[in-house]
Amino acid sequence: MGAYGAEVHHFGPEGHPLDTVEFPPTDIAAVARGYGFEAVTVRTRADLKAVEDWVAGPRSAPLLVDAKVVRDSGAWWLEEAFRGH
């Protein structure tokens, strides 16, 4: 399951339903490849090897990095930004 991070941080702690800000898994890298990008999905540090390879290569197409983040540890700066709102 994916989600819009800011909305999750804003509405989740207040107990509001998150069904309108959550969406099924999406392969954004595949969409980017369809538009001529080189693309990689990053879930672990090891996945960053593809980025290193792109940097070392000819870079004949832009690179899109679909960075997946974990749900159990939100962005600290978003939590701080929405505190008290």
Order of alpha helices (4+ residues) and beta strands (2+ residues): beta-alpha-beta-alpha-beta-alpha-beta-alpha
